[in-house]
Amino acid sequence: MLVLLHHVAFRLDLNKAPEGIRPVLDFLVMGSFGVAVFFVLSGFLLARPFWLALDRGEAMPDLGVFALRRAARILPGFWLALVVSLVLSITVSGSDLDGEQVIRFLAGFFLVSDWHWLTLFPVDNNGPLWSIGFEVTSYMLLPLCLAGLFLLGKGGWTARLAWLGVIGLVLVAHAAVVQWAPIDEVGRGWNHGLIGGAKAWMPRFNPIGFFAIFALGALAAGVQVQVGHLLHWAFDVIGLAAVLAAGWVMASHIGGLNEGFGWLGLPYGFPAMPLAIGVALVALPSSVMAGRLLDNRLSRYVAEISFGIYIWHFLVIGLLARLVPPAFDSSGDDAWTVWLWSTGATLVISFAVATASFYLLERPVVQWARGLEGQVRRRDLVPSPVSSAGR
């Protein structure tokens, strides 16, 4: 929702908005920081089973099942949005299906678009799809890095301290990428289109750096597993203060770049923003009241369809602007009114499409994949002919 509101707020000339509303719109423009929020959330949710197994002295969770679950949850919706976006880009927007576009699309389809500025944006008309490749890289790096903790065989706070070391190494690797993988200035900048914008983002935007954000979410999961049995009003105070702190980080960047470059050039207010979200995720499950208030029916519904909102809303905005004039036209005296109904239409359509995507595509595939998990586990337990011969 933060990213959606960022994109609609960005479509309005703020000088055309009522003066009392401008501070709110200024804040919504910084909704780009929502990217950091969902990277922390992903790290938190996906790392929990690993921390639980580590603390119990159990084996590492089955990586085949882990991969199956990630693929089932991400790929159907993403691939459909990617293909539809390409078709509409060619048929409605008039983009050329040249070799460059084919390379970008294939890099996105095979989830490797995050490794080069040319392919960072897989299609012309659905910018938010850039982050999926970064997310998938984090999916792969998470169990790889956690495997080291399982080899050590120690859980508890020792493992959490070791994970801090992992984050430190990741940050060193990110700094090396920024230092040793410079990008030339030819065609660099958002005035040169999406590819120019990608060159402006990179190398500060790189999959290693984004894993540092993801890994902070994983650390929050490790801490929450340790304190999850506690229940106290102090966690209400800490959790709500952390949510407010995240809002303050966003507000402090108003007037600056939407990317909010922070420490080591990492975007979205690093490390303050991911740390604030991480503290909130640690504290709120142990709160007496705050967690229950925030975990309401509406927030659960939005969370359920949130992936669909993210991958479809930008396409909705673009289609409205192109096919339903004067949607998102800020040139006239009635720009504020036009923006209001355009934003309302975007919300309604995005929620409808996301709901259909979840119930008709995403959830059925996840349920189908859950039925395959037993087969994956049994296959992993069957010794290969080579290992059998070796014994």
HUDAMO-V44252 format. One record per backbone hydrogen bond with DSSP energy under -1.0 kcal/mol. CO is the residue of the C=O (numbers start at 1). NH is the residue of the N-H. If there is no record, write none. Layout:
BEGIN
co=CO nh=NH
co=CO nh=NH
END
This chain:
BEGIN
co=1 nh=5
co=2 nh=6
co=3 nh=7
co=4 nh=8
co=5 nh=9
co=6 nh=10
co=9 nh=12
co=13 nh=16
co=14 nh=17
co=18 nh=21
co=21 nh=25
co=22 nh=26
co=23 nh=27
co=24 nh=28
co=25 nh=29
co=28 nh=31
co=30 nh=33
co=31 nh=34
co=32 nh=35
co=33 nh=37
co=34 nh=38
co=35 nh=39
co=36 nh=40
co=37 nh=41
co=38 nh=42
co=39 nh=43
co=40 nh=44
co=41 nh=45
co=42 nh=46
co=43 nh=47
co=44 nh=48
co=47 nh=51
co=48 nh=52
co=49 nh=53
co=50 nh=54
co=51 nh=55
co=52 nh=56
co=53 nh=58
co=54 nh=57
co=62 nh=66
co=63 nh=67
co=64 nh=68
co=65 nh=69
co=66 nh=70
co=67 nh=71
co=68 nh=72
co=69 nh=73
co=70 nh=74
co=71 nh=75
co=74 nh=78
co=75 nh=79
co=76 nh=80
co=77 nh=81
co=78 nh=82
co=79 nh=83
co=80 nh=84
co=81 nh=85
co=82 nh=86
co=83 nh=87
co=84 nh=88
co=85 nh=89
co=86 nh=90
co=87 nh=91
co=88 nh=92
co=88 nh=93
co=89 nh=95
co=96 nh=98
co=98 nh=102
co=99 nh=103
co=100 nh=104
co=101 nh=105
co=102 nh=106
co=103 nh=107
co=104 nh=108
co=105 nh=109
co=106 nh=110
co=107 nh=112
co=108 nh=111
co=112 nh=115
co=126 nh=129
co=127 nh=130
co=128 nh=131
co=129 nh=132
co=131 nh=135
co=132 nh=136
co=133 nh=137
co=134 nh=138
co=135 nh=139
co=136 nh=140
co=137 nh=141
co=138 nh=142
co=140 nh=144
co=141 nh=145
co=142 nh=146
co=143 nh=147
co=146 nh=150
co=147 nh=151
co=148 nh=152
co=149 nh=153
co=155 nh=159
co=156 nh=160
co=157 nh=161
co=158 nh=162
co=159 nh=163
co=160 nh=164
co=161 nh=165
co=162 nh=166
co=163 nh=167
co=164 nh=168
co=165 nh=169
co=166 nh=170
co=167 nh=171
co=168 nh=172
co=169 nh=173
co=170 nh=174
co=171 nh=175
co=172 nh=176
co=173 nh=177
co=174 nh=178
co=175 nh=179
co=176 nh=180
co=177 nh=181
co=185 nh=188
co=189 nh=192
co=190 nh=193
co=193 nh=197
co=194 nh=198
co=195 nh=199
co=196 nh=189
co=196 nh=200
co=197 nh=201
co=198 nh=202
co=201 nh=205
co=206 nh=210
co=207 nh=211
co=209 nh=213
co=210 nh=214
co=211 nh=215
co=212 nh=216
co=213 nh=217
co=214 nh=218
co=215 nh=219
co=216 nh=220
co=217 nh=221
co=218 nh=222
co=219 nh=223
co=220 nh=224
co=221 nh=225
co=222 nh=226
co=223 nh=227
co=224 nh=228
co=227 nh=230
co=232 nh=235
co=233 nh=237
co=234 nh=238
co=235 nh=239
co=236 nh=240
co=237 nh=241
co=238 nh=242
co=239 nh=243
co=240 nh=244
co=241 nh=245
co=242 nh=246
co=243 nh=247
co=244 nh=248
co=245 nh=249
co=246 nh=250
co=247 nh=251
co=248 nh=252
co=250 nh=253
co=251 nh=254
co=253 nh=256
co=257 nh=260
co=259 nh=268
co=260 nh=269
co=262 nh=265
co=263 nh=266
co=266 nh=262
co=269 nh=273
co=270 nh=263
co=271 nh=275
co=272 nh=276
co=273 nh=277
co=274 nh=278
co=275 nh=279
co=276 nh=280
co=277 nh=281
co=278 nh=282
co=279 nh=283
co=280 nh=284
co=283 nh=286
co=284 nh=287
co=286 nh=232
co=289 nh=293
co=290 nh=294
co=291 nh=295
co=294 nh=296
co=296 nh=300
co=297 nh=301
co=298 nh=302
co=299 nh=303
co=300 nh=304
co=301 nh=305
co=305 nh=309
co=306 nh=310
co=307 nh=311
co=308 nh=312
co=309 nh=313
co=312 nh=316
co=313 nh=317
co=314 nh=318
co=315 nh=319
co=316 nh=320
co=317 nh=321
co=318 nh=322
co=319 nh=323
co=320 nh=324
co=324 nh=327
co=326 nh=329
co=332 nh=335
co=334 nh=338
co=335 nh=339
co=336 nh=340
co=337 nh=341
co=338 nh=342
co=339 nh=343
co=340 nh=344
co=341 nh=345
co=342 nh=346
co=343 nh=347
co=344 nh=348
co=345 nh=349
co=346 nh=350
co=347 nh=351
co=348 nh=352
co=349 nh=353
co=350 nh=354
co=351 nh=355
co=352 nh=356
co=353 nh=357
co=354 nh=358
co=355 nh=359
co=356 nh=360
co=357 nh=361
co=357 nh=362
co=358 nh=363
co=361 nh=365
co=362 nh=366
co=363 nh=367
co=364 nh=368
co=365 nh=369
co=366 nh=370
co=367 nh=371
co=369 nh=372
co=372 nh=376
co=373 nh=377
co=374 nh=378
co=375 nh=379
co=376 nh=380
co=377 nh=381
co=384 nh=388
co=385 nh=389
co=386 nh=390
co=387 nh=391
END
